[in-house]
Amino acid sequence: MNEPLPSPPVPLGAGGHWRNWVGNQSFIARHMSEPGSEDELAALVHEASRRNLGVRVAGSGHSFTPVVATSGLLLSLKNMQGIVSADHDRKRVVVRAGTKIGDIGRALKQIGLSLANQGDIDTQAIAGALSTGTHGTGISLGCLSSQAVGMRLIQADGSALSVDADTDPETMAAAQVSIGMLGVMSTVTLQTVDAYNLKEKLWRDDFETCMAQHDELAARHRHFSFFWCPVPESRHLYCLPDVAAVSPTKHEHDVCEMKVMDITDEPPFSDEKSFERVAYSSEIYPIEYVPNFHELEYAIPVENGKEALRQVRDLMLTKHTNCIYPVEYRFVGGDSGMLSPYYKRDSVTVSVSGGPGIDYWNYLLDVDAILRQYGARPHWGKLHFNNAQDMPTLYPRFDDFRAIRRRLDAEGRFLNDHLRNLFA
Ligand SMILES: Cc1cc2nc3c(=O)[nH]c(=O)nc-3n(C[C@H](O)[C@H](O)[C@H](O)COP(=O)(O)OP(=O)(O)OC[C@H]3O[C@@H](n4cnc5c(N)ncnc54)[C@H](O)[C@@H]3O)c2cc1C
């Protein structure tokens, strides 16, 4: 349902330069604004639209792809953060779209709730993370977007569209993962769960041992993931701890840095010697990265995971021996988002990285060629080689998404060149 909002002409902010977290994307926007309320946001979007300018939003800039770029109005919702309301009976919370995931976790802890799952970092704005289909690991757990059950989207005319999974599942399935193409999210409603503690355990194993245990570990643990490291230096590039003391393997080459996490009743503790710890859910999920990598990631059917990983490993051990960033391997449950990389498909994600300033393109293209054989769908925030021709095959509901996008944004105000090429 569309609600008109007051949108008197407002000055758009001064223009400026923007760059993402790692520095591989940058552009000059004609105007930049930081609204503090939904009314202000609506007025800015309406004014930009009236002047035929494109409108994009920056979350925390953690995408590696040109999904934020605009030559028109660039919005930041850093002044639109915090929890708006909580429905304890339904375990649902409404959060402002600029709220950082870590802040949502801290607020949920106070009221006895948790996010069902999270990714490797928690510094993203919730709207940014939802927009690209950001995920954690766990074969029975969907990506973050599958926890969204509603949102308010500011449209080009300044009106607010309330999308609700219960009353309009079709628009919600389009909006769930939509890379900012259906309007500017001002709030998001999240389905949360009762607060839980997680117990994390880390160790290192040989590649073949990991492959032999792959199915069992994925089934037995709520969360299972690993980084395959061709050489010992690999783990330093991702700041992974040295877990030799608790590892069955004594090798450091061609090894998997393993991680499992499970819900526990144990009280919080952290034991640096055993590489085990227990804490409130959102305190366990995030790890540290430094901006020293450019990442590509695709989702493929879970049943093809091991075979595909073997091929990527062979490629790195034979042809691209200078490419030593870890390969991250995670599990994501299928969902119903029209543009979700996990649409109706339990998946594994395989990610590889190149170093800034290095010509890693042939390596990434070779990885792309391997994963394409398995119907690989790109993470919208990470490097990929897909084009418009790939979309209808990869995304069975691509045409439905496109129809909804064209209906909601006929003038294409929320597109940029990157998105126009893929989705217009
Ligand atoms: C160190 C690091 C670790 C990462 N770990 C993971 C991980 O574990 N799992 C994973 O899946 N991904 C991961 N990513 C990728 C990251 O989660 C995504 O790229 C995510 O989209 C970034 O969120 P952001 O807030 O930085 O959004 P941005 O990158 O700033 O924006 C992403 C998209 O959201 C749109 N957007 C932002 N706010 C709004 C809004 N209010 N309304 C409409 N559109 C909006 C933007 O226009 C853009 O299209 C990681 C990235 C890095 C750099």
The ligand as a MOL file (V3000), in Angstrom:
LIG
                    3D

  0  0  0     0  0            999 V3000
M  V30 BEGIN CTAB
M  V30 COUNTS 53 58 0 0 0
M  V30 BEGIN ATOM
M  V30 1 C 35.1660 -7.7670 5.0180 0
M  V30 2 C 33.8730 -8.2250 4.3740 0
M  V30 3 C 33.2140 -9.3040 4.8960 0
M  V30 4 C 32.0220 -9.7470 4.3030 0
M  V30 5 N 31.3940 -10.8400 4.8140 0
M  V30 6 C 30.2860 -11.3160 4.2080 0
M  V30 7 C 29.6280 -12.4870 4.6780 0
M  V30 8 O 30.0150 -13.0910 5.6580 0
M  V30 9 N 28.5450 -12.9180 3.9890 0
M  V30 10 C 28.0920 -12.2890 2.8710 0
M  V30 11 O 27.1330 -12.7530 2.2720 0
M  V30 12 N 28.6630 -11.1550 2.4330 0
M  V30 13 C 29.7330 -10.6570 3.0700 0
M  V30 14 N 30.3160 -9.5140 2.6140 0
M  V30 15 C 29.6210 -8.7350 1.5750 0
M  V30 16 C 28.6930 -7.7060 2.2290 0
M  V30 17 O 27.9410 -8.2760 3.2700 0
M  V30 18 C 27.7060 -7.1600 1.1930 0
M  V30 19 O 28.3970 -6.6150 0.1200 0
M  V30 20 C 26.7410 -6.1340 1.8150 0
M  V30 21 O 25.8120 -5.7630 0.8600 0
M  V30 22 C 27.4440 -4.9170 2.3310 0
M  V30 23 O 26.5500 -4.1440 3.1140 0
M  V30 24 P 26.7540 -2.5830 3.1870 0
M  V30 25 O 25.9300 -2.0270 4.2950 0
M  V30 26 O 28.1950 -2.2650 3.1810 0
M  V30 27 O 26.0600 -2.1530 1.8240 0
M  V30 28 P 26.6880 -1.4200 0.5630 0
M  V30 29 O 27.7640 -2.2450 0.0100 0
M  V30 30 O 26.9910 -0.0240 0.9100 0
M  V30 31 O 25.4210 -1.4810 -0.4050 0
M  V30 32 C 24.9470 -2.6970 -0.8790 0
M  V30 33 C 23.6760 -2.4530 -1.6910 0
M  V30 34 O 22.6070 -2.0890 -0.8180 0
M  V30 35 C 21.9770 -0.9150 -1.2870 0
M  V30 36 N 21.4090 -0.2240 -0.1370 0
M  V30 37 C 22.0310 0.1410 0.9900 0
M  V30 38 N 21.1480 0.7480 1.8210 0
M  V30 39 C 19.9610 0.7570 1.1900 0
M  V30 40 C 18.6690 1.2430 1.5140 0
M  V30 41 N 18.4150 1.8670 2.6850 0
M  V30 42 N 17.6690 1.0810 0.6220 0
M  V30 43 C 17.9060 0.4710 -0.5670 0
M  V30 44 N 19.1010 0.0090 -0.9350 0
M  V30 45 C 20.1190 0.1350 -0.0650 0
M  V30 46 C 23.1130 -0.1710 -1.9620 0
M  V30 47 O 22.6320 0.8390 -2.8510 0
M  V30 48 C 23.8040 -1.2890 -2.6790 0
M  V30 49 O 23.1190 -1.6110 -3.8540 0
M  V30 50 C 31.4980 -9.0500 3.1780 0
M  V30 51 C 32.1680 -7.9470 2.6550 0
M  V30 52 C 33.3560 -7.5360 3.2440 0
M  V30 53 C 34.0800 -6.3600 2.6650 0
M  V30 END ATOM
M  V30 BEGIN BOND
M  V30 1 1 1 2
M  V30 2 1 2 3
M  V30 3 2 2 52
M  V30 4 2 3 4
M  V30 5 1 4 5
M  V30 6 1 4 50
M  V30 7 2 5 6
M  V30 8 1 6 7
M  V30 9 1 6 13
M  V30 10 2 7 8
M  V30 11 1 7 9
M  V30 12 1 9 10
M  V30 13 2 10 11
M  V30 14 1 10 12
M  V30 15 2 12 13
M  V30 16 1 13 14
M  V30 17 1 14 15
M  V30 18 1 14 50
M  V30 19 1 15 16
M  V30 20 1 16 17
M  V30 21 1 16 18
M  V30 22 1 18 19
M  V30 23 1 18 20
M  V30 24 1 20 21
M  V30 25 1 20 22
M  V30 26 1 22 23
M  V30 27 1 23 24
M  V30 28 2 24 25
M  V30 29 1 24 26
M  V30 30 1 24 27
M  V30 31 1 27 28
M  V30 32 2 28 29
M  V30 33 1 28 30
M  V30 34 1 28 31
M  V30 35 1 31 32
M  V30 36 1 32 33
M  V30 37 1 33 34
M  V30 38 1 33 48
M  V30 39 1 34 35
M  V30 40 1 35 36
M  V30 41 1 35 46
M  V30 42 1 36 37
M  V30 43 1 36 45
M  V30 44 2 37 38
M  V30 45 1 38 39
M  V30 46 1 39 40
M  V30 47 2 39 45
M  V30 48 1 40 41
M  V30 49 2 40 42
M  V30 50 1 42 43
M  V30 51 2 43 44
M  V30 52 1 44 45
M  V30 53 1 46 47
M  V30 54 1 46 48
M  V30 55 1 48 49
M  V30 56 2 50 51
M  V30 57 1 51 52
M  V30 58 1 52 53
M  V30 END BOND
M  V30 END CTAB
M  END
